[in-house]
Amino acid sequence: MSKHTPGPWKVAGYLVVTSNGTVYTFENETTKAGELRANAHLMAAAPDCKKALEQIWDTIKQRCGEFQTPTRLQWMEVVDDVLTLCEDALNKTEPEATE
């Protein structure tokens, strides 16, 4: 599997600029401006989303290993931790979250 360019990636209009200076553009004649902008933000959030997935995986493995017979409350705490990581990652994909 190829390694991706590490984050952070930034959005400038319809451009995504990676940490190594590579620039991707999302301008074309048929796609609406709002969609182009949303696509740029989604792509720029990719490294953060990957990191969040890794954190979710690690959180579940670590937290579940803490319990021999987890109680309902302990499972709810694990789910709460995972949901917080998911929400943070999803928020980074929205244009409004980074402006």
VMD Tcl script that builds the backbone (N, CA, C; Angstrom):
set m [mol new atoms 297]
animate dup $m
set s [atomselect $m all]
$s set {name element resname resid chain x y z} {
  {N N MET 1 A 0.849 -1.177 0.000}
  {CA C MET 1 A 0.000 0.000 0.000}
  {C C MET 1 A 0.894 1.241 0.000}
  {N N SER 2 A 0.535 2.197 -0.818}
  {CA C SER 2 A 1.293 3.444 -0.889}
  {C C SER 2 A 1.000 4.313 0.320}
  {N N LYS 3 A 2.006 5.065 0.727}
  {CA C LYS 3 A 1.798 6.016 1.829}
  {C C LYS 3 A 1.269 7.318 1.246}
  {N N HIS 4 A 0.405 7.948 1.996}
  {CA C HIS 4 A -0.113 9.237 1.543}
  {C C HIS 4 A 0.799 10.363 2.029}
  {N N THR 5 A 0.602 11.515 1.450}
  {CA C THR 5 A 1.313 12.700 1.903}
  {C C THR 5 A 0.766 13.066 3.272}
  {N N PRO 6 A 1.632 13.205 4.274}
  {CA C PRO 6 A 1.122 13.500 5.616}
  {C C PRO 6 A 0.435 14.859 5.673}
  {N N GLY 7 A -0.479 14.986 6.630}
  {CA C GLY 7 A -1.174 16.249 6.843}
  {C C GLY 7 A -0.283 17.196 7.606}
  {N N PRO 8 A -0.745 18.378 7.856}
  {CA C PRO 8 A -2.078 18.845 7.485}
  {C C PRO 8 A -2.139 19.292 6.034}
  {N N TRP 9 A -3.323 19.168 5.457}
  {CA C TRP 9 A -3.601 19.705 4.139}
  {C C TRP 9 A -4.502 20.920 4.336}
  {N N LYS 10 A -4.347 21.913 3.493}
  {CA C LYS 10 A -5.106 23.164 3.624}
  {C C LYS 10 A -5.946 23.411 2.375}
  {N N VAL 11 A -7.036 24.129 2.550}
  {CA C VAL 11 A -7.902 24.513 1.435}
  {C C VAL 11 A -7.706 25.987 1.149}
  {N N ALA 12 A -7.575 26.304 -0.139}
  {CA C ALA 12 A -7.500 27.692 -0.592}
  {C C ALA 12 A -8.440 27.810 -1.787}
  {N N GLY 13 A -9.651 28.297 -1.533}
  {CA C GLY 13 A -10.664 28.359 -2.598}
  {C C GLY 13 A -11.075 26.960 -3.003}
  {N N TYR 14 A -10.751 26.591 -4.255}
  {CA C TYR 14 A -11.039 25.237 -4.737}
  {C C TYR 14 A -9.760 24.408 -4.802}
  {N N LEU 15 A -8.714 24.865 -4.141}
  {CA C LEU 15 A -7.435 24.171 -4.160}
  {C C LEU 15 A -7.196 23.459 -2.839}
  {N N VAL 16 A -6.512 22.329 -2.908}
  {CA C VAL 16 A -6.021 21.649 -1.719}
  {C C VAL 16 A -4.509 21.669 -1.828}
  {N N VAL 17 A -3.852 22.176 -0.790}
  {CA C VAL 17 A -2.401 22.240 -0.752}
  {C C VAL 17 A -1.929 21.278 0.329}
  {N N THR 18 A -1.115 20.293 -0.077}
  {CA C THR 18 A -0.635 19.300 0.883}
  {C C THR 18 A 0.603 19.827 1.601}
  {N N SER 19 A 1.027 19.087 2.615}
  {CA C SER 19 A 2.167 19.516 3.421}
  {C C SER 19 A 3.471 19.552 2.621}
  {N N ASN 20 A 3.537 18.811 1.511}
  {CA C ASN 20 A 4.760 18.854 0.703}
  {C C ASN 20 A 4.650 19.855 -0.450}
  {N N GLY 21 A 3.576 20.632 -0.480}
  {CA C GLY 21 A 3.424 21.677 -1.482}
  {C C GLY 21 A 2.683 21.273 -2.740}
  {N N THR 22 A 2.251 20.020 -2.838}
  {CA C THR 22 A 1.465 19.592 -3.993}
  {C C THR 22 A 0.118 20.296 -3.962}
  {N N VAL 23 A -0.329 20.767 -5.123}
  {CA C VAL 23 A -1.594 21.487 -5.206}
  {C C VAL 23 A -2.553 20.689 -6.092}
  {N N TYR 24 A -3.760 20.483 -5.580}
  {CA C TYR 24 A -4.826 19.844 -6.351}
  {C C TYR 24 A -5.924 20.874 -6.553}
  {N N THR 25 A -6.459 20.933 -7.755}
  {CA C THR 25 A -7.527 21.887 -8.032}
  {C C THR 25 A -8.829 21.147 -8.311}
  {N N PHE 26 A -9.922 21.801 -8.007}
  {CA C PHE 26 A -11.235 21.201 -8.192}
  {C C PHE 26 A -12.116 22.044 -9.091}
  {N N GLU 27 A -11.510 22.907 -9.894}
  {CA C GLU 27 A -12.293 23.759 -10.772}
  {C C GLU 27 A -12.642 23.004 -12.052}
  {N N ASN 28 A -13.895 23.110 -12.461}
  {CA C ASN 28 A -14.310 22.625 -13.780}
  {C C ASN 28 A -15.562 23.381 -14.184}
  {N N GLU 29 A -16.015 23.137 -15.394}
  {CA C GLU 29 A -17.114 23.934 -15.934}
  {C C GLU 29 A -18.501 23.423 -15.572}
  {N N THR 30 A -18.618 22.183 -15.108}
  {CA C THR 30 A -19.942 21.608 -14.909}
  {C C THR 30 A -20.355 21.470 -13.444}
  {N N THR 31 A -19.419 21.516 -12.539}
  {CA C THR 31 A -19.744 21.326 -11.129}
  {C C THR 31 A -19.988 22.670 -10.463}
  {N N LYS 32 A -20.983 22.725 -9.608}
  {CA C LYS 32 A -21.327 23.968 -8.916}
  {C C LYS 32 A -20.226 24.334 -7.927}
  {N N ALA 33 A -20.081 25.640 -7.693}
  {CA C ALA 33 A -19.019 26.148 -6.824}
  {C C ALA 33 A -19.092 25.548 -5.416}
  {N N GLY 34 A -20.290 25.446 -4.859}
  {CA C GLY 34 A -20.424 24.903 -3.508}
  {C C GLY 34 A -19.958 23.465 -3.420}
  {N N GLU 35 A -20.240 22.692 -4.463}
  {CA C GLU 35 A -19.816 21.297 -4.492}
  {C C GLU 35 A -18.297 21.199 -4.625}
  {N N LEU 36 A -17.708 22.046 -5.466}
  {CA C LEU 36 A -16.253 22.054 -5.615}
  {C C LEU 36 A -15.576 22.372 -4.285}
  {N N ARG 37 A -16.116 23.361 -3.599}
  {CA C ARG 37 A -15.566 23.765 -2.308}
  {C C ARG 37 A -15.706 22.643 -1.278}
  {N N ALA 38 A -16.867 21.994 -1.258}
  {CA C ALA 38 A -17.084 20.889 -0.323}
  {C C ALA 38 A -16.139 19.727 -0.635}
  {N N ASN 39 A -15.924 19.437 -1.912}
  {CA C ASN 39 A -14.998 18.374 -2.292}
  {C C ASN 39 A -13.576 18.692 -1.842}
  {N N ALA 40 A -13.184 19.938 -1.992}
  {CA C ALA 40 A -11.842 20.339 -1.561}
  {C C ALA 40 A -11.680 20.142 -0.058}
  {N N HIS 41 A -12.692 20.508 0.717}
  {CA C HIS 41 A -12.617 20.344 2.170}
  {C C HIS 41 A -12.604 18.874 2.571}
  {N N LEU 42 A -13.364 18.064 1.855}
  {CA C LEU 42 A -13.376 16.630 2.142}
  {C C LEU 42 A -12.000 16.023 1.876}
  {N N MET 43 A -11.397 16.394 0.764}
  {CA C MET 43 A -10.070 15.869 0.458}
  {C C MET 43 A -9.031 16.371 1.458}
  {N N ALA 44 A -9.108 17.635 1.814}
  {CA C ALA 44 A -8.139 18.192 2.766}
  {C C ALA 44 A -8.253 17.533 4.136}
  {N N ALA 45 A -9.438 17.028 4.467}
  {CA C ALA 45 A -9.645 16.380 5.764}
  {C C ALA 45 A -9.199 14.915 5.767}
  {N N ALA 46 A -8.832 14.382 4.610}
  {CA C ALA 46 A -8.487 12.957 4.519}
  {C C ALA 46 A -7.413 12.521 5.518}
  {N N PRO 47 A -6.301 13.251 5.677}
  {CA C PRO 47 A -5.306 12.801 6.665}
  {C C PRO 47 A -5.867 12.784 8.092}
  {N N ASP 48 A -6.695 13.778 8.429}
  {CA C ASP 48 A -7.294 13.814 9.768}
  {C C ASP 48 A -8.285 12.672 9.952}
  {N N CYS 49 A -9.024 12.344 8.899}
  {CA C CYS 49 A -9.977 11.230 8.986}
  {C C CYS 49 A -9.244 9.905 9.151}
  {N N LYS 50 A -8.141 9.739 8.446}
  {CA C LYS 50 A -7.338 8.526 8.605}
  {C C LYS 50 A -6.821 8.421 10.037}
  {N N LYS 51 A -6.331 9.522 10.557}
  {CA C LYS 51 A -5.836 9.533 11.934}
  {C C LYS 51 A -6.963 9.197 12.914}
  {N N ALA 52 A -8.147 9.746 12.678}
  {CA C ALA 52 A -9.291 9.470 13.556}
  {C C ALA 52 A -9.654 7.990 13.528}
  {N N LEU 53 A -9.633 7.384 12.337}
  {CA C LEU 53 A -9.930 5.952 12.242}
  {C C LEU 53 A -8.905 5.131 13.014}
  {N N GLU 54 A -7.650 5.521 12.924}
  {CA C GLU 54 A -6.608 4.821 13.690}
  {C C GLU 54 A -6.841 4.986 15.190}
  {N N GLN 55 A -7.230 6.187 15.613}
  {CA C GLN 55 A -7.510 6.434 17.031}
  {C C GLN 55 A -8.729 5.639 17.491}
  {N N ILE 56 A -9.742 5.546 16.645}
  {CA C ILE 56 A -10.937 4.767 16.981}
  {C C ILE 56 A -10.551 3.305 17.181}
  {N N TRP 57 A -9.801 2.780 16.237}
  {CA C TRP 57 A -9.353 1.393 16.327}
  {C C TRP 57 A -8.571 1.164 17.626}
  {N N ASP 58 A -7.616 2.049 17.890}
  {CA C ASP 58 A -6.800 1.919 19.109}
  {C C ASP 58 A -7.640 2.055 20.371}
  {N N THR 59 A -8.594 2.981 20.359}
  {CA C THR 59 A -9.452 3.186 21.530}
  {C C THR 59 A -10.270 1.940 21.828}
  {N N ILE 60 A -10.863 1.376 20.802}
  {CA C ILE 60 A -11.677 0.170 21.009}
  {C C ILE 60 A -10.801 -0.971 21.522}
  {N N LYS 61 A -9.655 -1.187 20.890}
  {CA C LYS 61 A -8.772 -2.274 21.325}
  {C C LYS 61 A -8.307 -2.075 22.768}
  {N N GLN 62 A -7.890 -0.857 23.089}
  {CA C GLN 62 A -7.369 -0.575 24.428}
  {C C GLN 62 A -8.466 -0.663 25.487}
  {N N ARG 63 A -9.561 0.038 25.238}
  {CA C ARG 63 A -10.625 0.091 26.236}
  {C C ARG 63 A -11.273 -1.267 26.455}
  {N N CYS 64 A -11.471 -2.020 25.388}
  {CA C CYS 64 A -12.093 -3.341 25.537}
  {C C CYS 64 A -11.154 -4.307 26.252}
  {N N GLY 65 A -9.869 -4.093 26.117}
  {CA C GLY 65 A -8.906 -4.930 26.816}
  {C C GLY 65 A -8.856 -4.661 28.308}
  {N N GLU 66 A -9.412 -3.524 28.736}
  {CA C GLU 66 A -9.411 -3.171 30.158}
  {C C GLU 66 A -10.429 -3.982 30.956}
  {N N PHE 67 A -11.417 -4.543 30.279}
  {CA C PHE 67 A -12.517 -5.199 30.977}
  {C C PHE 67 A -12.504 -6.707 30.722}
  {N N GLN 68 A -12.677 -7.481 31.781}
  {CA C GLN 68 A -12.858 -8.916 31.573}
  {C C GLN 68 A -14.289 -9.194 31.149}
  {N N THR 69 A -15.211 -8.660 31.888}
  {CA C THR 69 A -16.629 -8.766 31.548}
  {C C THR 69 A -17.197 -7.350 31.610}
  {N N PRO 70 A -17.175 -6.645 30.451}
  {CA C PRO 70 A -17.603 -5.245 30.466}
  {C C PRO 70 A -19.057 -5.073 30.902}
  {N N THR 71 A -19.268 -4.049 31.696}
  {CA C THR 71 A -20.633 -3.694 32.074}
  {C C THR 71 A -21.227 -2.808 30.979}
  {N N ARG 72 A -22.510 -2.615 31.048}
  {CA C ARG 72 A -23.190 -1.740 30.085}
  {C C ARG 72 A -22.608 -0.320 30.155}
  {N N LEU 73 A -22.333 0.168 31.350}
  {CA C LEU 73 A -21.767 1.504 31.518}
  {C C LEU 73 A -20.378 1.595 30.876}
  {N N GLN 74 A -19.567 0.557 31.055}
  {CA C GLN 74 A -18.236 0.577 30.458}
  {C C GLN 74 A -18.320 0.594 28.928}
  {N N TRP 75 A -19.237 -0.175 28.353}
  {CA C TRP 75 A -19.418 -0.153 26.906}
  {C C TRP 75 A -19.896 1.219 26.444}
  {N N MET 76 A -20.769 1.826 27.223}
  {CA C MET 76 A -21.274 3.151 26.861}
  {C C MET 76 A -20.147 4.176 26.871}
  {N N GLU 77 A -19.211 4.050 27.792}
  {CA C GLU 77 A -18.062 4.963 27.838}
  {C C GLU 77 A -17.174 4.774 26.606}
  {N N VAL 78 A -16.964 3.526 26.197}
  {CA C VAL 78 A -16.175 3.247 24.988}
  {C C VAL 78 A -16.869 3.862 23.775}
  {N N VAL 79 A -18.159 3.638 23.654}
  {CA C VAL 79 A -18.920 4.185 22.527}
  {C C VAL 79 A -18.863 5.707 22.544}
  {N N ASP 80 A -18.963 6.324 23.702}
  {CA C ASP 80 A -18.890 7.776 23.809}
  {C C ASP 80 A -17.524 8.283 23.318}
  {N N ASP 81 A -16.440 7.608 23.717}
  {CA C ASP 81 A -15.103 7.998 23.242}
  {C C ASP 81 A -15.015 7.900 21.720}
  {N N VAL 82 A -15.525 6.814 21.169}
  {CA C VAL 82 A -15.473 6.592 19.720}
  {C C VAL 82 A -16.329 7.628 18.987}
  {N N LEU 83 A -17.503 7.910 19.505}
  {CA C LEU 83 A -18.367 8.901 18.860}
  {C C LEU 83 A -17.733 10.286 18.858}
  {N N THR 84 A -17.032 10.631 19.907}
  {CA C THR 84 A -16.338 11.928 19.959}
  {C C THR 84 A -15.271 11.999 18.876}
  {N N LEU 85 A -14.495 10.929 18.703}
  {CA C LEU 85 A -13.481 10.902 17.647}
  {C C LEU 85 A -14.137 11.012 16.269}
  {N N CYS 86 A -15.244 10.314 16.066}
  {CA C CYS 86 A -15.966 10.384 14.784}
  {C C CYS 86 A -16.486 11.789 14.514}
  {N N GLU 87 A -17.081 12.390 15.515}
  {CA C GLU 87 A -17.638 13.738 15.345}
  {C C GLU 87 A -16.544 14.740 15.000}
  {N N ASP 88 A -15.413 14.667 15.683}
  {CA C ASP 88 A -14.302 15.580 15.398}
  {C C ASP 88 A -13.823 15.430 13.954}
  {N N ALA 89 A -13.684 14.181 13.499}
  {CA C ALA 89 A -13.228 13.938 12.123}
  {C C ALA 89 A -14.253 14.429 11.111}
  {N N LEU 90 A -15.517 14.128 11.341}
  {CA C LEU 90 A -16.557 14.568 10.413}
  {C C LEU 90 A -16.644 16.085 10.338}
  {N N ASN 91 A -16.484 16.755 11.449}
  {CA C ASN 91 A -16.536 18.217 11.458}
  {C C ASN 91 A -15.440 18.823 10.580}
  {N N LYS 92 A -14.302 18.142 10.489}
  {CA C LYS 92 A -13.205 18.660 9.662}
  {C C LYS 92 A -13.496 18.564 8.176}
  {N N THR 93 A -14.485 17.761 7.796}
  {CA C THR 93 A -14.813 17.630 6.371}
  {C C THR 93 A -15.752 18.721 5.881}
  {N N GLU 94 A -16.290 19.511 6.794}
  {CA C GLU 94 A -17.245 20.563 6.424}
  {C C GLU 94 A -16.532 21.888 6.214}
  {N N PRO 95 A -16.817 22.592 5.122}
  {CA C PRO 95 A -16.170 23.870 4.856}
  {C C PRO 95 A -16.296 24.863 6.004}
  {N N GLU 96 A -17.442 24.899 6.656}
  {CA C GLU 96 A -17.660 25.864 7.726}
  {C C GLU 96 A -16.754 25.600 8.929}
  {N N ALA 97 A -16.299 24.390 9.114}
  {CA C ALA 97 A -15.497 24.034 10.284}
  {C C ALA 97 A -14.086 24.584 10.207}
  {N N THR 98 A -13.620 24.936 9.020}
  {CA C THR 98 A -12.231 25.362 8.876}
  {C C THR 98 A -12.103 26.834 8.516}
  {N N GLU 99 A -13.189 27.554 8.589}
  {CA C GLU 99 A -13.122 28.971 8.211}
  {C C GLU 99 A -13.398 29.856 9.397}
}
mol reanalyze $m
mol bondsrecalc $m
mol representation Tube
mol addrep $m
